[in-house]
Amino acid sequence: MIKTLTMIGGLAGAVTLSQFPEFSQQYMQRLSGARTELKVITTGFDLTAKAAGYTRDEALEKMGGSDFQNDLRDQMQGNFDRYERLDAAYTSLKGSEPLMRLTKVWHFRDTDLVKRTWDDFRPAVPVTADGLLCAGIGFVAGWLLLSLVLGAFLRPFRRLA
């Protein structure tokens, strides 16, 4: 029974992780698009501020006053912060093969992009080497995880020999 359950855990891990290469590719496409949009906003703001004789921070400071201006200033600052995060993630992930992206999974932390990618993602049978390697890693991880959990759970019920 335990061997069957651990095999099921391994297969579940294999099926799940085999989807990572394609998911990461789709995430990278969305990341690139979002980064480009925010770069246009950031560059436009910086050029406008410079033309007026201000730095970005000085221009943001000048935007305060009414509730509308305060909200707009806060939104722009949020755009700048998000651009920096997405740019850093894109720079780190760009050019990485899907298997290497697995070692940089913490760069997939933009919850909006992850959610939108997941909403449109459709699982497929992995036919690439990366997909098959991820499936193998997932199998071992799922098997080990379920073995450890079941072993810890069933330990009190084993007979003392």
DSSP file with accessible surface (Angstrom, degrees, kcal/mol):
  #  RESIDUE AA STRUCTURE BP1 BP2  ACC     N-H-->O    O-->H-N    N-H-->O    O-->H-N    TCO  KAPPA ALPHA  PHI   PSI    X-CA   Y-CA   Z-CA
    1    1 A M     >        0   0  171      0, 0.0     4,-2.3     0, 0.0     5,-0.2   0.000 360.0 360.0 360.0 -45.1    0.0    0.0    0.0
    2    2 A I  H  >  +     0   0   73      1,-0.2     4,-2.8     2,-0.2     5,-0.2   0.908 360.0  51.8 -65.5 -40.7    2.8    2.4    0.9
    3    3 A K  H  > S+     0   0  176      1,-0.2     4,-2.1     2,-0.2    -1,-0.2   0.900 110.1  49.5 -62.9 -38.6    4.7    1.7   -2.2
    4    4 A T  H  > S+     0   0   88      2,-0.2     4,-2.4     1,-0.2    -2,-0.2   0.930 112.0  47.7 -65.0 -44.9    1.6    2.3   -4.3
    5    5 A L  H  X S+     0   0   61     -4,-2.3     4,-2.5     2,-0.2    -2,-0.2   0.904 112.2  48.6 -64.4 -41.0    1.0    5.6   -2.6
    6    6 A T  H  X S+     0   0    7     -4,-2.8     4,-2.4     2,-0.2    -1,-0.2   0.872 110.1  52.4 -68.5 -33.0    4.6    6.7   -3.0
    7    7 A M  H  X S+     0   0   95     -4,-2.1     4,-2.7    -5,-0.2    -2,-0.2   0.920 109.4  49.3 -65.4 -42.0    4.4    5.8   -6.7
    8    8 A I  H  X S+     0   0   97     -4,-2.4     4,-2.8     1,-0.2    -2,-0.2   0.918 110.6  50.9 -62.4 -41.8    1.3    7.9   -7.0
    9    9 A G  H  X S+     0   0   11     -4,-2.5     4,-2.4     1,-0.2   134,-0.3   0.914 110.6  49.1 -61.0 -42.1    3.1   10.7   -5.3
   10   10 A G  H  X S+     0   0    0     -4,-2.4     4,-2.5   132,-0.4   132,-0.3   0.921 112.0  47.5 -63.3 -44.0    6.0   10.3   -7.7
   11   11 A L  H  X S+     0   0   97     -4,-2.7     4,-2.9     2,-0.2     5,-0.2   0.906 110.8  51.6 -65.4 -39.9    3.7   10.3  -10.7
   12   12 A A  H  X S+     0   0   53     -4,-2.8     4,-2.5     1,-0.2     5,-0.2   0.921 111.6  47.7 -62.4 -42.9    1.9   13.4   -9.4
   13   13 A G  H  X S+     0   0   16     -4,-2.4     4,-2.8    -5,-0.2   126,-0.4   0.907 112.1  50.1 -62.8 -40.8    5.2   15.2   -9.0
   14   14 A A  H  X S+     0   0   14     -4,-2.5     4,-1.9   124,-0.4    -2,-0.2   0.941 112.6  45.3 -64.1 -47.2    6.3   14.1  -12.5
   15   15 A V  H  X S+     0   0   96     -4,-2.9     4,-0.5     2,-0.2    -2,-0.2   0.932 116.8  46.2 -62.8 -44.3    3.1   15.3  -14.1
   16   16 A T  H >< S+     0   0  103     -4,-2.5     3,-1.3    -5,-0.2     4,-0.3   0.964 116.3  41.2 -65.0 -53.2    3.2   18.6  -12.2
   17   17 A L  H >< S+     0   0   42     -4,-2.8     3,-1.5     1,-0.3   118,-0.2   0.780 101.7  70.4 -72.1 -22.0    6.8   19.5  -12.7
   18   18 A S  H 3< S+     0   0    9     -4,-1.9     4,-0.3    -5,-0.3    -1,-0.3   0.744  94.7  58.1 -65.7 -18.2    6.8   18.4  -16.3
   19   19 A Q  T <X S+     0   0   29     -3,-1.3     4,-2.4    -4,-0.5    -1,-0.3   0.610  82.1  88.0 -85.0 -11.8    4.6   21.5  -17.1
   20   20 A F  H <> S+     0   0   23     -3,-1.5     4,-3.4    -4,-0.3     5,-0.3   0.888  80.0  56.7 -59.7 -43.5    7.2   24.0  -15.7
   21   21 A P  H  > S+     0   0   10      0, 0.0     4,-1.8     0, 0.0    -1,-0.2   0.940 113.6  39.4 -56.4 -45.5    9.2   24.5  -18.9
   22   22 A E  H  > S+     0   0   94     -4,-0.3     4,-2.4     2,-0.2     5,-0.2   0.911 116.4  50.7 -71.1 -40.7    6.1   25.6  -20.9
   23   23 A F  H  X S+     0   0   27     -4,-2.4     4,-2.6     1,-0.2    -1,-0.2   0.935 110.7  49.7 -60.4 -43.8    4.7   27.6  -17.9
   24   24 A S  H  X S+     0   0    0     -4,-3.4     4,-2.5    -5,-0.2    -1,-0.2   0.873 108.9  52.8 -65.9 -34.2    8.0   29.4  -17.5
   25   25 A Q  H  X S+     0   0   72     -4,-1.8     4,-1.8    -5,-0.3    -1,-0.2   0.935 111.6  45.2 -64.5 -45.0    8.1   30.2  -21.2
   26   26 A Q  H  X S+     0   0   40     -4,-2.4     4,-2.0     1,-0.2    -2,-0.2   0.893 112.3  51.7 -67.2 -36.9    4.7   31.8  -21.1
   27   27 A Y  H  X S+     0   0    1     -4,-2.6     4,-3.2     1,-0.2    -2,-0.2   0.921 107.2  53.6 -63.0 -43.0    5.5   33.6  -17.9
   28   28 A M  H  X S+     0   0   16     -4,-2.5     4,-2.7     1,-0.2    -1,-0.2   0.887 107.0  51.9 -60.3 -39.3    8.7   35.0  -19.5
   29   29 A Q  H  X S+     0   0  120     -4,-1.8     4,-2.0     2,-0.2    -1,-0.2   0.931 113.7  43.0 -63.7 -44.0    6.6   36.3  -22.4
   30   30 A R  H  X S+     0   0   64     -4,-2.0     4,-2.8     2,-0.2     5,-0.3   0.896 112.8  53.2 -67.8 -40.1    4.2   38.1  -20.0
   31   31 A L  H  X S+     0   0    0     -4,-3.2     4,-2.7     1,-0.2     5,-0.2   0.933 109.2  49.1 -60.0 -44.7    7.1   39.3  -17.9
   32   32 A S  H  X S+     0   0   35     -4,-2.7     4,-2.4    -5,-0.2    -1,-0.2   0.922 112.7  47.7 -62.1 -43.1    8.7   40.8  -21.0
   33   33 A G  H  X S+     0   0   33     -4,-2.0     4,-2.3     2,-0.2    -2,-0.2   0.926 113.7  45.9 -65.4 -45.0    5.5   42.5  -22.1
   34   34 A A  H  X S+     0   0    8     -4,-2.8     4,-2.4     1,-0.2     5,-0.2   0.912 112.6  51.4 -65.4 -40.7    4.8   44.0  -18.6
   35   35 A R  H  X S+     0   0   43     -4,-2.7     4,-2.2    -5,-0.3    -2,-0.2   0.924 109.8  49.6 -61.3 -44.5    8.4   45.1  -18.3
   36   36 A T  H  X S+     0   0   71     -4,-2.4     4,-2.0    -5,-0.2    -2,-0.2   0.922 110.3  50.4 -63.0 -43.6    8.3   46.9  -21.7
   37   37 A E  H  X S+     0   0  136     -4,-2.3     4,-1.9     1,-0.2    -1,-0.2   0.930 113.2  45.3 -59.2 -47.4    5.0   48.7  -20.8
   38   38 A L  H  X S+     0   0   10     -4,-2.4     4,-2.9     1,-0.2    -1,-0.2   0.827 108.4  57.2 -69.5 -29.1    6.4   49.9  -17.5
   39   39 A K  H  X S+     0   0   96     -4,-2.2     4,-3.1    -5,-0.2     5,-0.3   0.912 106.0  50.4 -66.1 -40.4    9.7   50.9  -19.2
   40   40 A V  H  X S+     0   0  102     -4,-2.0     4,-2.5     2,-0.2     5,-0.2   0.937 113.4  45.4 -61.8 -45.4    7.7   53.2  -21.5
   41   41 A I  H  X S+     0   0   66     -4,-1.9     4,-2.4     2,-0.2    -2,-0.2   0.941 116.0  46.0 -63.2 -46.9    5.9   54.8  -18.6
   42   42 A T  H  X S+     0   0    5     -4,-2.9     4,-2.6     2,-0.2    -2,-0.2   0.934 114.8  46.1 -63.9 -46.4    9.1   55.2  -16.6
   43   43 A T  H  X S+     0   0   66     -4,-3.1     4,-2.6     1,-0.2     5,-0.2   0.918 112.6  50.9 -64.2 -43.1   11.1   56.6  -19.5
   44   44 A G  H  X S+     0   0   32     -4,-2.5     4,-2.3    -5,-0.3    -1,-0.2   0.917 112.2  46.5 -60.7 -43.7    8.3   59.0  -20.4
   45   45 A F  H  X S+     0   0   32     -4,-2.4     4,-2.9    -5,-0.2     5,-0.2   0.939 112.8  49.5 -64.3 -45.7    8.0   60.3  -16.9
   46   46 A D  H  X S+     0   0   51     -4,-2.6     4,-2.6     1,-0.2    -2,-0.2   0.898 111.9  48.2 -62.3 -40.9   11.7   60.7  -16.5
   47   47 A L  H  X S+     0   0  110     -4,-2.6     4,-2.5     2,-0.2    -1,-0.2   0.905 112.8  48.4 -66.2 -40.4   12.0   62.6  -19.8
   48   48 A T  H  X S+     0   0  103     -4,-2.3     4,-1.4    -5,-0.2    -2,-0.2   0.920 113.0  47.7 -65.3 -43.2    9.1   64.9  -18.9
   49   49 A A  H  <>S+     0   0    5     -4,-2.9     5,-3.3     1,-0.2     4,-0.3   0.929 112.4  49.3 -62.8 -43.8   10.6   65.5  -15.5
   50   50 A K  H ><5S+     0   0  160     -4,-2.6     3,-1.4     1,-0.2    -2,-0.2   0.902 107.5  53.9 -63.2 -42.4   14.0   66.3  -17.0
   51   51 A A  H 3<5S+     0   0   92     -4,-2.5    -1,-0.2     1,-0.3    -2,-0.2   0.827 109.7  48.9 -61.9 -29.5   12.5   68.7  -19.6
   52   52 A A  T 3<5S-     0   0   61     -4,-1.4    -1,-0.3    -3,-0.2    -2,-0.2   0.446 124.4-106.2 -87.6  -3.2   10.9   70.5  -16.6
   53   53 A G  T < 5S+     0   0   61     -3,-1.4     2,-0.3    -4,-0.3    -3,-0.2   0.706  80.2 119.3  87.9  22.1   14.3   70.6  -14.9
   54   54 A Y      < -     0   0   88     -5,-3.3    -1,-0.3    -6,-0.2     2,-0.2  -0.847  59.4-129.0-118.6 155.5   13.5   68.0  -12.2
   55   55 A T     >  -     0   0   75     -2,-0.3     4,-2.6    -3,-0.1     5,-0.2  -0.434  43.9 -98.4 -82.1 173.2   14.8   64.6  -11.2
   56   56 A R  H  > S+     0   0   61      1,-0.2     4,-2.6     2,-0.2     5,-0.2   0.940 125.6  47.9 -59.2 -47.7   12.3   61.8  -10.9
   57   57 A D  H  > S+     0   0  111      1,-0.2     4,-2.2     2,-0.2    -1,-0.2   0.901 111.9  49.4 -62.9 -39.6   12.1   62.3   -7.1
   58   58 A E  H  > S+     0   0   90      2,-0.2     4,-2.0     1,-0.2    -1,-0.2   0.915 111.2  49.6 -65.9 -41.1   11.6   66.0   -7.4
   59   59 A A  H  X S+     0   0   11     -4,-2.6     4,-0.9     1,-0.2    -2,-0.2   0.914 110.5  50.0 -64.5 -41.2    8.9   65.6  -10.0
   60   60 A L  H >< S+     0   0    8     -4,-2.6     3,-0.7     1,-0.2     4,-0.3   0.904 109.2  52.2 -62.6 -39.4    7.1   63.1   -7.8
   61   61 A E  H >< S+     0   0  162     -4,-2.2     3,-1.1     1,-0.2    -1,-0.2   0.885 106.9  53.0 -63.4 -38.3    7.4   65.5   -4.9
   62   62 A K  H 3< S+     0   0  135     -4,-2.0    -1,-0.2     1,-0.2    -2,-0.2   0.693  95.4  71.3 -69.7 -19.2    5.8   68.3   -7.0
   63   63 A M  T << S+     0   0   36     -4,-0.9    -1,-0.2    -3,-0.7     3,-0.2   0.610  78.7 100.2 -75.3 -13.2    2.8   66.1   -7.8
   64   64 A G    <   +     0   0   23     -3,-1.1     2,-0.3    -4,-0.3     3,-0.1  -0.167  40.9  81.6 -71.0 167.3    1.4   66.3   -4.3
   65   65 A G  S    S+     0   0   63      1,-0.3    -1,-0.1     2,-0.0     2,-0.1  -0.703  79.4  45.8 143.7 -85.4   -1.5   68.5   -3.3
   66   66 A S  S  > S-     0   0   54     -2,-0.3     4,-2.7    -3,-0.2    -1,-0.3  -0.373  86.6-106.4 -84.9 168.1   -5.0   67.2   -4.0
   67   67 A D  H  > S+     0   0  130      1,-0.2     4,-2.6     2,-0.2     5,-0.2   0.905 122.4  52.3 -59.0 -40.6   -6.2   63.7   -3.4
   68   68 A F  H  > S+     0   0  146      2,-0.2     4,-2.6     1,-0.2    -1,-0.2   0.936 110.8  45.9 -61.6 -47.3   -6.1   63.1   -7.2
   69   69 A Q  H  > S+     0   0   81      1,-0.2     4,-2.7     2,-0.2    -2,-0.2   0.896 112.8  50.5 -64.9 -39.5   -2.5   64.3   -7.4
   70   70 A N  H  X S+     0   0   43     -4,-2.7     4,-2.6     2,-0.2    -1,-0.2   0.916 112.0  47.3 -63.3 -43.6   -1.5   62.2   -4.4
   71   71 A D  H  X S+     0   0  107     -4,-2.6     4,-2.4    -5,-0.2    -2,-0.2   0.910 113.0  48.8 -64.7 -41.0   -3.1   59.1   -5.8
   72   72 A L  H  X S+     0   0   60     -4,-2.6     4,-2.6     2,-0.2    -2,-0.2   0.922 111.3  50.0 -65.1 -42.7   -1.4   59.7   -9.2
   73   73 A R  H  X S+     0   0   68     -4,-2.7     4,-2.6     1,-0.2    -2,-0.2   0.942 112.0  47.7 -60.6 -45.9    2.0   60.2   -7.5
   74   74 A D  H  X S+     0   0   90     -4,-2.6     4,-2.3     1,-0.2    -1,-0.2   0.888 111.4  50.9 -63.8 -38.4    1.6   57.0   -5.5
   75   75 A Q  H  X S+     0   0  119     -4,-2.4     4,-2.2     2,-0.2    -1,-0.2   0.918 110.3  48.9 -65.3 -42.2    0.5   55.1   -8.6
   76   76 A M  H  X S+     0   0   24     -4,-2.6     4,-2.4     2,-0.2    -2,-0.2   0.927 110.4  50.5 -64.2 -42.5    3.6   56.4  -10.5
   77   77 A Q  H  X S+     0   0   64     -4,-2.6     4,-2.6     1,-0.2    -1,-0.2   0.913 109.7  51.6 -62.4 -39.4    5.9   55.4   -7.7
   78   78 A G  H  X S+     0   0   35     -4,-2.3     4,-2.6     1,-0.2    -1,-0.2   0.897 108.7  51.2 -62.0 -39.8    4.3   51.9   -7.7
   79   79 A N  H  X S+     0   0   36     -4,-2.2     4,-2.6     2,-0.2    -2,-0.2   0.914 110.6  48.5 -62.6 -42.4    4.9   51.7  -11.4
   80   80 A F  H  X S+     0   0    0     -4,-2.4     4,-2.0     2,-0.2    -2,-0.2   0.922 112.9  47.5 -64.8 -43.3    8.6   52.6  -10.9
   81   81 A D  H  X S+     0   0   66     -4,-2.6     4,-2.0     2,-0.2    -2,-0.2   0.917 113.6  47.3 -63.7 -44.0    9.0   50.1   -8.1
   82   82 A R  H  X S+     0   0   54     -4,-2.6     4,-3.1     1,-0.2     5,-0.3   0.901 108.9  54.8 -66.7 -39.6    7.3   47.3  -10.1
   83   83 A Y  H  X S+     0   0   37     -4,-2.6     4,-2.9     1,-0.2     5,-0.2   0.932 108.0  49.5 -58.5 -44.0    9.4   48.1  -13.2
   84   84 A E  H  X S+     0   0  109     -4,-2.0     4,-2.2     2,-0.2    -1,-0.2   0.912 113.3  46.3 -62.3 -42.0   12.6   47.7  -11.2
   85   85 A R  H  X S+     0   0  117     -4,-2.0     4,-2.3     2,-0.2    -2,-0.2   0.937 116.1  44.2 -65.3 -47.4   11.4   44.4   -9.8
   86   86 A L  H  X S+     0   0    4     -4,-3.1     4,-3.0     2,-0.2     5,-0.2   0.888 112.6  52.2 -67.0 -37.8   10.3   43.1  -13.2
   87   87 A D  H  X S+     0   0   45     -4,-2.9     4,-2.7    -5,-0.3    -1,-0.2   0.924 110.5  48.0 -63.9 -42.3   13.4   44.3  -14.9
   88   88 A A  H  X S+     0   0   53     -4,-2.2     4,-2.0    -5,-0.2    -2,-0.2   0.923 114.4  46.4 -64.3 -42.3   15.6   42.6  -12.3
   89   89 A A  H  X S+     0   0    6     -4,-2.3     4,-2.4     2,-0.2     5,-0.2   0.936 113.9  48.0 -65.3 -44.3   13.6   39.3  -12.7
   90   90 A Y  H  X S+     0   0   43     -4,-3.0     4,-2.9     1,-0.2    -2,-0.2   0.924 110.6  51.2 -63.1 -43.9   13.7   39.5  -16.5
   91   91 A T  H  < S+     0   0   89     -4,-2.7    -1,-0.2     1,-0.2    -2,-0.2   0.903 113.2  45.8 -60.2 -40.3   17.5   40.2  -16.5
   92   92 A S  H  < S+     0   0   36     -4,-2.0    -1,-0.2    -5,-0.2    -2,-0.2   0.877 120.6  37.6 -70.7 -37.7   18.1   37.2  -14.3
   93   93 A L  H >< S+     0   0    0     -4,-2.4     3,-2.2    -5,-0.2    -2,-0.2   0.733  88.5 110.0 -88.0 -23.6   15.8   34.9  -16.2
   94   94 A K  T 3< S+     0   0  127     -4,-2.9     3,-0.1     1,-0.3    -4,-0.0  -0.253  89.4  10.3 -58.5 133.5   16.6   36.1  -19.8
   95   95 A G  T 3  S+     0   0   74      1,-0.3     2,-0.3     0, 0.0    -1,-0.3   0.379  96.0 132.0  81.2  -6.7   18.6   33.6  -21.8
   96   96 A S    <   -     0   0   15     -3,-2.2    -1,-0.3     1,-0.1    -3,-0.0  -0.614  58.5-124.0 -79.1 137.6   18.1   30.8  -19.2
   97   97 A E    >>  -     0   0  121     -2,-0.3     4,-2.1    -3,-0.1     3,-0.6  -0.416  32.6-103.9 -70.3 155.9   17.0   27.4  -20.4
   98   98 A P  H 3> S+     0   0   18      0, 0.0     4,-1.2     0, 0.0    -1,-0.1   0.860 122.3  54.1 -53.2 -37.5   13.8   26.2  -18.7
   99   99 A L  H 3> S+     0   0   48      1,-0.2     4,-0.6     2,-0.2     3,-0.2   0.895 109.0  48.3 -66.6 -35.8   15.8   23.8  -16.5
  100  100 A M  H X4 S+     0   0  101     -3,-0.6     3,-0.8     1,-0.2     4,-0.4   0.836 104.0  60.8 -71.2 -31.3   17.9   26.6  -15.3
  101  101 A R  H >< S+     0   0   19     -4,-2.1     3,-1.3     1,-0.2    -1,-0.2   0.825  94.2  65.0 -63.4 -28.8   14.8   28.7  -14.6
  102  102 A L  H >< S+     0   0   41     -4,-1.2     3,-0.8     1,-0.3    -1,-0.2   0.846  99.5  51.4 -62.2 -30.4   13.8   26.0  -12.2
  103  103 A T  T << S+     0   0   79     -3,-0.8    -1,-0.3    -4,-0.6    -2,-0.2   0.554 112.4  47.1 -82.4  -6.8   16.8   26.9  -10.1
  104  104 A K  T X   +     0   0   49     -3,-1.3     3,-2.3    -4,-0.4    -1,-0.2  -0.105  69.2 134.9-120.5  33.5   15.7   30.6  -10.2
  105  105 A V  G X   +     0   0   77     -3,-0.8     3,-2.1     1,-0.3    -1,-0.1   0.751  58.3  73.8 -61.8 -22.7   12.0   30.0   -9.3
  106  106 A W  G 3  S+     0   0  147      1,-0.3    -1,-0.3    -3,-0.1     3,-0.3   0.705  84.4  68.5 -66.0 -15.5   12.0   32.9   -6.8
  107  107 A H  G <  S+     0   0   23     -3,-2.3     2,-0.4     1,-0.2     3,-0.3   0.536  82.5  75.6 -79.3  -3.1   12.0   35.3   -9.7
  108  108 A F    <   +     0   0   23     -3,-2.1    -1,-0.2     1,-0.2    -2,-0.1  -0.327  63.8 114.1 -96.4  47.5    8.5   34.1  -10.5
  109  109 A R        +     0   0  141     -2,-0.4     2,-1.1    -3,-0.3    -1,-0.2   0.422  29.2 110.3-106.3   1.9    7.1   36.1   -7.7
  110  110 A D     >  -     0   0   17     -3,-0.3     4,-2.7     1,-0.2     5,-0.2  -0.679  53.8-162.2 -77.7 103.4    5.0   38.7   -9.4
  111  111 A T  H  > S+     0   0  117     -2,-1.1     4,-2.7     1,-0.2     5,-0.2   0.841  84.2  54.3 -61.9 -34.8    1.6   37.4   -8.3
  112  112 A D  H  > S+     0   0   69      2,-0.2     4,-2.5     1,-0.2    -1,-0.2   0.945 112.5  43.0 -64.3 -46.1   -0.4   39.3  -11.0
  113  113 A L  H  > S+     0   0    0      2,-0.2     4,-2.5     1,-0.2     5,-0.2   0.903 114.3  50.6 -67.1 -40.5    1.8   37.8  -13.8
  114  114 A V  H  X S+     0   0   43     -4,-2.7     4,-2.9     2,-0.2     5,-0.2   0.942 112.4  47.3 -61.8 -45.4    1.7   34.3  -12.3
  115  115 A K  H  X S+     0   0  122     -4,-2.7     4,-2.6    -5,-0.2    -2,-0.2   0.938 113.9  45.9 -63.0 -46.3   -2.1   34.4  -11.9
  116  116 A R  H  X S+     0   0   95     -4,-2.5     4,-1.3     2,-0.2    -1,-0.2   0.883 114.2  49.0 -66.4 -36.4   -2.7   35.7  -15.5
  117  117 A T  H  X S+     0   0    0     -4,-2.5     4,-1.1    -5,-0.2     3,-0.3   0.940 112.9  47.4 -65.4 -45.7   -0.2   33.1  -16.9
  118  118 A W  H  < S+     0   0  156     -4,-2.9     3,-0.4     1,-0.2    -2,-0.2   0.889 106.4  58.2 -63.5 -39.3   -1.9   30.3  -14.9
  119  119 A D  H  < S+     0   0   73     -4,-2.6    -1,-0.2     1,-0.2    -2,-0.2   0.854 116.3  34.4 -60.1 -34.5   -5.4   31.4  -16.0
  120  120 A D  H  < S+     0   0   94     -4,-1.3    -1,-0.2    -3,-0.3    -2,-0.2   0.533  94.5 111.3 -96.9  -8.2   -4.4   31.0  -19.7
  121  121 A F     <  -     0   0    7     -4,-1.1   -98,-0.0    -3,-0.4    -3,-0.0  -0.454  45.6-168.3 -73.7 136.4   -2.1   28.0  -19.2
  122  122 A R        -     0   0  172     -2,-0.2    -3,-0.0     0, 0.0    -2,-0.0  -0.984  24.3-122.6-123.9 118.7   -3.2   24.7  -20.6
  123  123 A P        -     0   0   93      0, 0.0     2,-0.3     0, 0.0  -104,-0.0  -0.214  34.4-177.6 -58.9 149.4   -1.2   21.6  -19.6
  124  124 A A        -     0   0   61   -106,-0.0  -102,-0.1     0, 0.0     0, 0.0  -0.940  37.0 -86.9-143.2 163.8    0.4   19.5  -22.4
  125  125 A V        -     0   0  123     -2,-0.3     2,-0.4     1,-0.1     6,-0.1  -0.610  48.9-123.2 -73.3 124.1    2.4   16.4  -22.7
  126  126 A P        +     0   0   33      0, 0.0    -1,-0.1     0, 0.0  -107,-0.1  -0.562  40.4 164.2 -73.8 126.8    6.1   17.3  -22.4
  127  127 A V        +     0   0  124     -2,-0.4     2,-0.2     5,-0.0    -2,-0.0   0.363  46.9  91.2-121.6   2.4    8.1   16.3  -25.4
  128  128 A T  S  > S-     0   0   75      1,-0.1     4,-2.4     0, 0.0     5,-0.2  -0.581  84.4-115.9 -94.0 161.7   11.2   18.4  -24.9
  129  129 A A  H  > S+     0   0   71      1,-0.2     4,-2.8     2,-0.2     5,-0.2   0.907 118.1  53.1 -61.3 -40.4   14.3   17.2  -23.0
  130  130 A D  H  > S+     0   0   36      1,-0.2     4,-2.7     2,-0.2    -1,-0.2   0.910 108.5  49.6 -61.8 -42.0   13.7   19.9  -20.4
  131  131 A G  H  > S+     0   0    1      2,-0.2     4,-2.1     1,-0.2    -1,-0.2   0.915 112.8  46.6 -62.7 -41.7   10.1   18.7  -19.9
  132  132 A L  H  X S+     0   0  105     -4,-2.4     4,-2.3     2,-0.2    -2,-0.2   0.900 112.8  49.3 -70.0 -38.6   11.3   15.1  -19.5
  133  133 A L  H  X S+     0   0   92     -4,-2.8     4,-2.6     2,-0.2    -2,-0.2   0.921 111.5  49.2 -65.2 -42.2   14.0   16.1  -17.1
  134  134 A C  H  X S+     0   0    0     -4,-2.7     4,-2.9    -5,-0.2  -116,-0.2   0.889 109.2  53.4 -63.3 -37.2   11.6   18.2  -15.0
  135  135 A A  H  X S+     0   0   19     -4,-2.1     4,-2.6     2,-0.2    -2,-0.2   0.924 109.4  48.6 -62.7 -42.2    9.2   15.2  -15.0
  136  136 A G  H  X S+     0   0   38     -4,-2.3     4,-2.3     2,-0.2    -2,-0.2   0.927 112.9  46.7 -63.1 -44.6   12.1   13.1  -13.6
  137  137 A I  H  X S+     0   0   80     -4,-2.6     4,-2.7     1,-0.2    -2,-0.2   0.926 113.0  50.3 -62.5 -42.7   12.9   15.6  -10.9
  138  138 A G  H  X S+     0   0    3     -4,-2.9     4,-3.0     2,-0.2  -124,-0.4   0.888 108.5  52.5 -63.5 -38.6    9.2   15.9  -10.1
  139  139 A F  H  X S+     0   0   60     -4,-2.6     4,-2.8  -126,-0.4     5,-0.2   0.956 112.4  44.0 -62.2 -49.2    8.8   12.2   -9.8
  140  140 A V  H  X S+     0   0   79     -4,-2.3     4,-2.9     1,-0.2     5,-0.2   0.933 115.7  48.4 -62.7 -43.3   11.7   11.9   -7.4
  141  141 A A  H  X S+     0   0   54     -4,-2.7     4,-2.7    -5,-0.2     5,-0.2   0.928 114.2  45.5 -64.3 -44.6   10.6   14.9   -5.4
  142  142 A G  H  X S+     0   0   13     -4,-3.0     4,-2.4  -132,-0.3  -132,-0.4   0.918 114.5  48.2 -65.0 -42.1    7.0   13.6   -5.2
  143  143 A W  H  X S+     0   0  104     -4,-2.8     4,-2.4    -5,-0.3    -2,-0.2   0.939 114.9  45.0 -63.1 -48.3    8.1   10.1   -4.3
  144  144 A L  H  X S+     0   0   82     -4,-2.9     4,-2.6    -5,-0.2     5,-0.2   0.925 113.1  50.3 -63.0 -44.8   10.5   11.4   -1.6
  145  145 A L  H  X S+     0   0  116     -4,-2.7     4,-2.5    -5,-0.2     5,-0.2   0.946 114.2  43.1 -61.1 -47.9    8.0   13.8   -0.1
  146  146 A L  H  X S+     0   0   53     -4,-2.4     4,-2.9    -5,-0.2     5,-0.3   0.893 112.8  53.9 -68.2 -35.3    5.2   11.3    0.2
  147  147 A S  H  X S+     0   0   34     -4,-2.4     4,-2.5    -5,-0.3    -1,-0.2   0.926 111.5  45.3 -61.9 -44.5    7.6    8.6    1.5
  148  148 A L  H  X S+     0   0  125     -4,-2.6     4,-2.5     2,-0.2     5,-0.2   0.922 115.0  46.9 -66.0 -43.9    8.7   11.0    4.2
  149  149 A V  H  X S+     0   0   81     -4,-2.5     4,-2.5    -5,-0.2    -2,-0.2   0.948 116.5  43.3 -65.0 -47.7    5.2   12.1    5.1
  150  150 A L  H  X S+     0   0   27     -4,-2.9     4,-2.9     1,-0.2     5,-0.2   0.904 113.2  52.7 -65.2 -39.9    3.8    8.6    5.2
  151  151 A G  H  X S+     0   0   20     -4,-2.5     4,-1.2    -5,-0.3    -1,-0.2   0.921 112.5  44.3 -61.2 -44.0    6.9    7.3    7.1
  152  152 A A  H  < S+     0   0   71     -4,-2.5    -2,-0.2     1,-0.2    -1,-0.2   0.904 116.2  47.4 -67.5 -39.6    6.5   10.0    9.8
  153  153 A F  H  < S+     0   0  135     -4,-2.5    -2,-0.2    -5,-0.2     4,-0.2   0.899 117.6  40.3 -69.3 -40.2    2.7    9.5   10.0
  154  154 A L  H >X S+     0   0   48     -4,-2.9     3,-1.3    -5,-0.2     4,-0.6   0.605  89.0  92.8 -88.1  -9.2    2.9    5.6   10.2
  155  155 A R  G >< S+     0   0  177     -4,-1.2     3,-1.3     1,-0.3    -1,-0.2   0.893  83.7  52.1 -54.1 -44.6    5.9    5.5   12.5
  156  156 A P  G 34 S+     0   0  102      0, 0.0    -1,-0.3     0, 0.0    -2,-0.1   0.763 107.4  54.7 -65.9 -19.8    3.9    5.3   15.8
  157  157 A F  G <4 S+     0   0  148     -3,-1.3    -2,-0.2    -4,-0.2     2,-0.2   0.484  83.2 106.3 -93.2  -4.2    1.8    2.4   14.4
  158  158 A R  S << S-     0   0  139     -3,-1.3     2,-0.1    -4,-0.6    -3,-0.0  -0.505  77.1-108.9 -74.2 146.1    4.8    0.2   13.6
  159  159 A R        -     0   0  236     -2,-0.2     2,-0.6     1,-0.1    -1,-0.1  -0.450  27.1-119.5 -72.0 144.1    5.3   -2.8   15.8
  160  160 A L              0   0  174     -2,-0.1    -1,-0.1     1,-0.0     0, 0.0  -0.734 360.0 360.0 -82.5 126.7    8.3   -2.7   18.1
  161  161 A A              0   0  152     -2,-0.6    -1,-0.0    -3,-0.0    -3,-0.0  -0.539 360.0 360.0 -96.5 360.0   10.5   -5.6   17.2
